[in-house]
């Protein structure tokens, strides 16, 4: 199993590989396992430190897919990529059995948008030895943007992530990453506050992943269809001082931007 390494002073890049027909930004682009595998190799060549493969859209308003359909989408891609990639593969799923099968097929990390609230998902991570990415979401994809409400979004997200990390740690999961879930049951103001105060989540002692790539809040602020939101994506990634990993569609461009941002931050600490 490949482990994610954290070089000192460099933000890691997580490349997004959606094998879905309906993801908000790139749905249907990598429809066949062969096309998806080619794209996965391309993301690695562009500088990705890990690749996150998902077979079920979690865009606002999306409906769940069956176990069989999700498995048919992701498992052949993982099997094709795992022997060829020298970086870890993350499976983006909220189904425990898909997570298990994905790790058996060669995945190294389980990325659960429901935050490991299902004990069976905790058991899947513990029994397979996979790392875990815990994401916060208020509600579910179909309804999460209806009326998000928090008294203190940073404190509530932090408390949730701390609770779930403790549960995973108690079950024996050793490698844990936190994700505040930008755009998942949050208003524009909630998203901005979480990004601005991301460093507070690092106080929990775990690496923090930030997923802002091409998201709706960027359109709200600066306009543009999903494929036109690269500049806003880079701005959010650079502004989020505290992210250990950024999860992005545009690997090459974001990697270059973060190399510059990381160098400037390092100079400021001398």
Secondary structure as GFF3:
##gff-version 3
##sequence-region A 1 270
A	DSSP	beta_strand	12	18	.	.	.	ID=ss1
A	DSSP	alpha_helix	33	45	.	.	.	ID=ss2
A	DSSP	beta_strand	50	54	.	.	.	ID=ss3
A	DSSP	alpha_helix	67	82	.	.	.	ID=ss4
A	DSSP	beta_strand	88	92	.	.	.	ID=ss5
A	DSSP	alpha_helix	96	105	.	.	.	ID=ss6
A	DSSP	beta_strand	109	112	.	.	.	ID=ss7
A	DSSP	alpha_helix	119	128	.	.	.	ID=ss8
A	DSSP	beta_strand	131	135	.	.	.	ID=ss9
A	DSSP	alpha_helix	153	170	.	.	.	ID=ss10
A	DSSP	beta_strand	176	179	.	.	.	ID=ss11
A	DSSP	alpha_helix	188	196	.	.	.	ID=ss12
A	DSSP	alpha_helix	199	202	.	.	.	ID=ss13
A	DSSP	beta_strand	207	210	.	.	.	ID=ss14
A	DSSP	alpha_helix	216	222	.	.	.	ID=ss15
A	DSSP	three_ten_helix	226	228	.	.	.	ID=ss16
A	DSSP	alpha_helix	230	239	.	.	.	ID=ss17
A	DSSP	beta_strand	245	248	.	.	.	ID=ss18
A	DSSP	alpha_helix	251	268	.	.	.	ID=ss19
###
